[in-house]
Amino acid sequence: MVLAELARGTAAGPYQGIGEFHLYDSANANGPVARKLMALADDKALAVLAHVDDVAIDLLMSHTPSKGQKTRLIWAHTGIGGASVDRVDALMARYPYLMGELSYRPGLVCEGNGDGTPRLCPAWRALLLKYPTRFLIGSDTWVNQRWLYYDGLMQAYRAWLGDLPAPVAANIAWNNGARMFGLPLSATH
């Protein structure tokens, strides 16, 4: 069924990605469906959006023909579940097409200059500067009620994106995702 749907495509053209899928136990990354999904994505150059922990990233990548060297995996809520910035850094270094999605990521922002404005925590800021083409924002609107908070979420993103150099902020806000899916880049970059 998945292969037939993939072959059929959409009114807008071929599928460019698969997901979001959740693995609540990283051991499930070794299951037959996860293995086939990752091999398919790697073979067809499809992006995969996965809500998983850091252990599952390694497992999922190990099931691809390229061993994660060509795999376009978007890690939902990058590092959620307690992965340290150092661990995220190591995974980014190991897998050249791993993308970090930054919604609903506890520990990403710290209070700013005492004015309540969210600012990137120093370790995360350094990581985003190290990999300026590898992170993107998302809305995590997985249930309808989350749309009620969308404006506030985007305002918070704008606040901490403003703490980055303009080209890096433009990449994270739009251009990294646009490049991944063949969309026009932001004129501000």
N, C-alpha and C positions, 0 to 999 in steps of 0.2 A: 504494500500500500504506500509506504513512504517513497519508494523508488518511482512508482507510477505518478504520485503527486509531484515529485521533484521533476520528472520528465514533462509533465503538463505545464508547469510554471504558473505564472499569474498573469492577469491582464496587463500588468506593468512590465512584464518580462520574466526572465528566469529567477528562481529563488537565489538569494545570495547568502542565506544563513539559515540556521536551525536553532530553535530555542525560544525561550529560556527553559532549561530543564533543571530540576533540583535533584541532588543526591544528598539525602539527609545523613547518610552514613558513607564515609569515604570508601569503604570496602565495596559498595555498590558500583564503583567505577570499574571494578573487575568483572561485572556481570556481562552477559552476552549482548544485551541491548546497548549498553554504553560502549562496548568494544566496537560493535558494528557501526554505531552512530559516528564515533570518532574516526574510524577508518573511512567511512563514506565522506565525511567532511574534509578530511585530508586529501582524499582522492579527487574530489570535485572542487577543491579550493573554496569551500563554504565556510563562513564564519559560524562559530558555535558560541552561544551564550549559555554559560553554565553557572548555576548557583551552587558552589561547592567549596569545600575547605582546601587548604594548601596541600594536604596529602593527596586528595583526589586530583589536583592539577597534575602532579607527577604521574599518577596512575593513568589518567585519561591520555596524557601525552604519550605514555609508553605503548599505548594500543594503536598508535597511528603508524602507517608505513614509514613516515619520515622521523618517527620518534620525537615528534613535537618541533622539528626544525622548519616545517612549512605550515604547521597547523595554526589557523587563525581562531584562537580561543579567546573570547571575551569573558573575563572573570568577574561575574556579578559581585558587587560589594567587596571588592578586592581585599583579601586578608580577613574577612569576617570570620569570626570563630576564634580569634585570638592570634592569628599569625602576626609576627613582629614585622616591622619595617625591614629589618635585615633579611628575614625569610622571603618577603615579597621581592626585595632586591635580587636575591639569589635566583628566584624563579624567573624574574624578568631577564636576568643575564643568561639563564639556561635555555629559554625558549624565545627566539627572536620575534615571533609574531604573537606572543601573549599580550593581550590588551587588558588594562586594569580599568574596570568600571567603578566609579566612586560614590554611587548613591548609598545611603544608609550604612555608612562606614564609621562606626564609633572610633574615636581617637584620631580622626583625620584633622579635625579643627580644634583649636584651643581658643580661649577668650582672647580678644585682641588687646588693645592698649587701655584696658579698663573701661572701655565704652560699650562693651557688650557685643561689638562687631566680631563675627567669627573670623578667625585667621587660621591659616594652616599651621599645624604643629610643626616645629622645626625639622624633625626627621622626615615627615611626609613632604614638606616643601622641598627639601634636598632631593628626595626621590623623584618628585615630579620634574624638577630641574634636570636631573640626571637622565630621565627618559621622557623628554618633552613630546615625543610622537607616539607614546604608548599608553596614555591614559585618556579617558573620556568620562563625561558625566551622563547620568541617567536619572530617570524620575522614580523608578520603583513603584509605579502605579499599578500594582498587581491586583488591587480590588478598587471598586468604584469610589469608596470613601477617601482613598488616598488623593484623588483629584482635588479634594477640598483644600489640601495643603500644598498644591502645586506651585502657586504664586510665591508663597513663603520659601519653599525649597529653592526655587530659581533665584530669589533675592539673596538667599544665603550663599548660593554658588557664586553669584556675581560679587559678593563681598570678598570671599576668599580668593576668587580668580583675580580680583583687583590687586592682590598682594604679589602677583607673579608678573614677570616681564610680559608685555603685550603679546608677542608672538607665541609664547608658551600658553598663555591664557586662551588665545584664539584656537590653538591646537586642541586643548582639552575641551573647550566649550563646543567646538563644532568640527574643526578641520580633521582631527584624527578619525572621527567616525565617518566624515565625508570621504576621506581617502579610502577607507576600508570598503565603502559601498559605492564608490565611483560617482559621488555627488559633487557639485561645484563647491569650491572652497570659499570661505568667508572673505569678503573684500577687505576686511580689516587686517588681514594677515599679510 
